[in-house]
Amino acid sequence: MTVEIGIIAGLISCLIAVLTFFAGRQSSALKAGVAEGELKADIKYIKEDIEEIKQAVKKYDANNSILTGLQKDVAEMHKSLARTHARINLLSVIKERERKIK
């Protein structure tokens, strides 16, 4: 009977060891799955942020080209205004000379 108890105790110990091993594997797999899910979620958010940055860069490029065009327009307007101002000054000088001559 003592031998049978020893054999039963050994079998129970082996069974507990096997069950503990499988429980540990499942726990480890669950933790790995959770970590993988978190990683996938983080990657998704990073991709979304990159897309937002790309859109912002496109808007910046569009605004930059508009601004460049406006700068050219303002420069042309400034030149035109300077020519107009020069003509007005020339007309003023001409009128002043005509008054002096009369």
BALOBA-1460 file (C-alpha; in Angstrom, 3 decimals):
// residues 102
<rec num="1" residu="m" x="0.000" y="0.000" z="0.000"/>
<rec num="2" residu="t" x="2.873" y="2.368" z="0.680"/>
<rec num="3" residu="v" x="4.185" y="1.745" z="-2.801"/>
<rec num="4" residu="e" x="0.791" y="2.480" z="-4.315"/>
<rec num="5" residu="i" x="0.566" y="5.765" z="-2.404"/>
<rec num="6" residu="g" x="4.049" y="6.673" z="-3.676"/>
<rec num="7" residu="i" x="3.070" y="5.869" z="-7.252"/>
<rec num="8" residu="i" x="-0.188" y="7.822" z="-6.935"/>
<rec num="9" residu="a" x="1.685" y="10.775" z="-5.381"/>
<rec num="10" residu="g" x="4.236" y="10.655" z="-8.233"/>
<rec num="11" residu="l" x="1.489" y="10.555" z="-10.865"/>
<rec num="12" residu="i" x="-0.338" y="13.436" z="-9.186"/>
<rec num="13" residu="s" x="2.923" y="15.405" z="-9.093"/>
<rec num="14" residu="c" x="3.507" y="14.738" z="-12.808"/>
<rec num="15" residu="l" x="-0.081" y="15.708" z="-13.602"/>
<rec num="16" residu="i" x="0.238" y="18.943" z="-11.618"/>
<rec num="17" residu="a" x="3.554" y="19.704" z="-13.371"/>
<rec num="18" residu="v" x="1.996" y="19.157" z="-16.818"/>
<rec num="19" residu="l" x="-1.063" y="21.276" z="-15.933"/>
<rec num="20" residu="t" x="1.140" y="24.043" z="-14.548"/>
<rec num="21" residu="f" x="3.237" y="23.963" z="-17.723"/>
<rec num="22" residu="f" x="0.166" y="24.335" z="-19.959"/>
<rec num="23" residu="a" x="-1.330" y="27.036" z="-17.748"/>
<rec num="24" residu="g" x="1.942" y="28.958" z="-17.956"/>
<rec num="25" residu="r" x="1.974" y="28.620" z="-21.729"/>
<rec num="26" residu="q" x="-1.571" y="29.933" z="-22.018"/>
<rec num="27" residu="s" x="-0.802" y="32.838" z="-19.717"/>
<rec num="28" residu="s" x="2.313" y="33.647" z="-21.722"/>
<rec num="29" residu="a" x="0.399" y="33.407" z="-25.002"/>
<rec num="30" residu="l" x="-2.311" y="35.688" z="-23.616"/>
<rec num="31" residu="k" x="0.249" y="38.278" z="-22.543"/>
<rec num="32" residu="a" x="1.933" y="38.064" z="-25.953"/>
<rec num="33" residu="g" x="-1.442" y="38.519" z="-27.649"/>
<rec num="34" residu="v" x="-2.226" y="41.576" z="-25.557"/>
<rec num="35" residu="a" x="1.190" y="43.053" z="-26.311"/>
<rec num="36" residu="e" x="0.734" y="42.372" z="-30.020"/>
<rec num="37" residu="g" x="-2.692" y="44.016" z="-29.964"/>
<rec num="38" residu="e" x="-1.303" y="47.099" z="-28.253"/>
<rec num="39" residu="l" x="1.515" y="47.253" z="-30.785"/>
<rec num="40" residu="k" x="-0.944" y="47.021" z="-33.691"/>
<rec num="41" residu="a" x="-3.064" y="49.797" z="-32.159"/>
<rec num="42" residu="d" x="0.017" y="51.988" z="-31.735"/>
<rec num="43" residu="i" x="1.015" y="51.386" z="-35.354"/>
<rec num="44" residu="k" x="-2.502" y="52.304" z="-36.469"/>
<rec num="45" residu="y" x="-2.343" y="55.602" z="-34.572"/>
<rec num="46" residu="i" x="1.105" y="56.338" z="-35.981"/>
<rec num="47" residu="k" x="-0.170" y="55.732" z="-39.518"/>
<rec num="48" residu="e" x="-3.105" y="58.076" z="-38.903"/>
<rec num="49" residu="d" x="-0.771" y="60.750" z="-37.565"/>
<rec num="50" residu="i" x="1.495" y="60.374" z="-40.602"/>
<rec num="51" residu="e" x="-1.495" y="60.823" z="-42.906"/>
<rec num="52" residu="e" x="-2.492" y="63.986" z="-41.026"/>
<rec num="53" residu="i" x="1.057" y="65.295" z="-41.394"/>
<rec num="54" residu="k" x="1.003" y="64.542" z="-45.132"/>
<rec num="55" residu="q" x="-2.261" y="66.478" z="-45.491"/>
<rec num="56" residu="a" x="-0.820" y="69.396" z="-43.544"/>
<rec num="57" residu="v" x="2.266" y="69.431" z="-45.773"/>
<rec num="58" residu="k" x="0.058" y="69.452" z="-48.884"/>
<rec num="59" residu="k" x="-1.895" y="72.405" z="-47.492"/>
<rec num="60" residu="y" x="1.364" y="74.148" z="-46.611"/>
<rec num="61" residu="d" x="2.695" y="73.623" z="-50.131"/>
<rec num="62" residu="a" x="-0.528" y="74.958" z="-51.637"/>
<rec num="63" residu="n" x="-0.491" y="77.978" z="-49.323"/>
<rec num="64" residu="n" x="3.178" y="78.537" z="-50.030"/>
<rec num="65" residu="s" x="2.599" y="78.608" z="-53.798"/>
<rec num="66" residu="i" x="-0.314" y="81.017" z="-53.304"/>
<rec num="67" residu="l" x="1.869" y="83.217" z="-51.118"/>
<rec num="68" residu="t" x="4.643" y="83.184" z="-53.708"/>
<rec num="69" residu="g" x="2.161" y="84.268" z="-56.364"/>
<rec num="70" residu="l" x="0.862" y="87.047" z="-54.122"/>
<rec num="71" residu="q" x="4.384" y="88.249" z="-53.434"/>
<rec num="72" residu="k" x="5.020" y="88.513" z="-57.172"/>
<rec num="73" residu="d" x="1.734" y="90.376" z="-57.640"/>
<rec num="74" residu="v" x="2.581" y="92.805" z="-54.848"/>
<rec num="75" residu="a" x="6.018" y="93.408" z="-56.346"/>
<rec num="76" residu="e" x="4.446" y="94.179" z="-59.737"/>
<rec num="77" residu="m" x="1.898" y="96.468" z="-58.097"/>
<rec num="78" residu="h" x="4.689" y="98.262" z="-56.263"/>
<rec num="79" residu="k" x="6.553" y="98.814" z="-59.533"/>
<rec num="80" residu="s" x="3.365" y="100.063" z="-61.186"/>
<rec num="81" residu="l" x="2.676" y="102.376" z="-58.276"/>
<rec num="82" residu="a" x="6.228" y="103.710" z="-58.425"/>
<rec num="83" residu="r" x="5.832" y="104.416" z="-62.166"/>
<rec num="84" residu="t" x="2.492" y="106.131" z="-61.553"/>
<rec num="85" residu="h" x="4.024" y="108.197" z="-58.761"/>
<rec num="86" residu="a" x="6.905" y="109.185" z="-61.070"/>
<rec num="87" residu="r" x="4.419" y="110.231" z="-63.778"/>
<rec num="88" residu="i" x="2.422" y="112.302" z="-61.299"/>
<rec num="89" residu="n" x="5.601" y="114.005" z="-60.124"/>
<rec num="90" residu="l" x="6.624" y="114.642" z="-63.740"/>
<rec num="91" residu="l" x="3.197" y="116.105" z="-64.535"/>
<rec num="92" residu="s" x="3.458" y="118.307" z="-61.441"/>
<rec num="93" residu="v" x="6.833" y="119.558" z="-62.553"/>
<rec num="94" residu="i" x="5.555" y="120.213" z="-66.071"/>
<rec num="95" residu="k" x="2.514" y="122.106" z="-64.760"/>
<rec num="96" residu="e" x="4.702" y="124.135" z="-62.421"/>
<rec num="97" residu="r" x="7.004" y="125.103" z="-65.295"/>
<rec num="98" residu="e" x="4.013" y="126.024" z="-67.451"/>
<rec num="99" residu="r" x="2.753" y="128.315" z="-64.682"/>
<rec num="100" residu="k" x="6.120" y="129.982" z="-64.413"/>
<rec num="101" residu="i" x="6.260" y="130.515" z="-68.145"/>
<rec num="102" residu="k" x="2.844" y="132.184" z="-68.268"/>
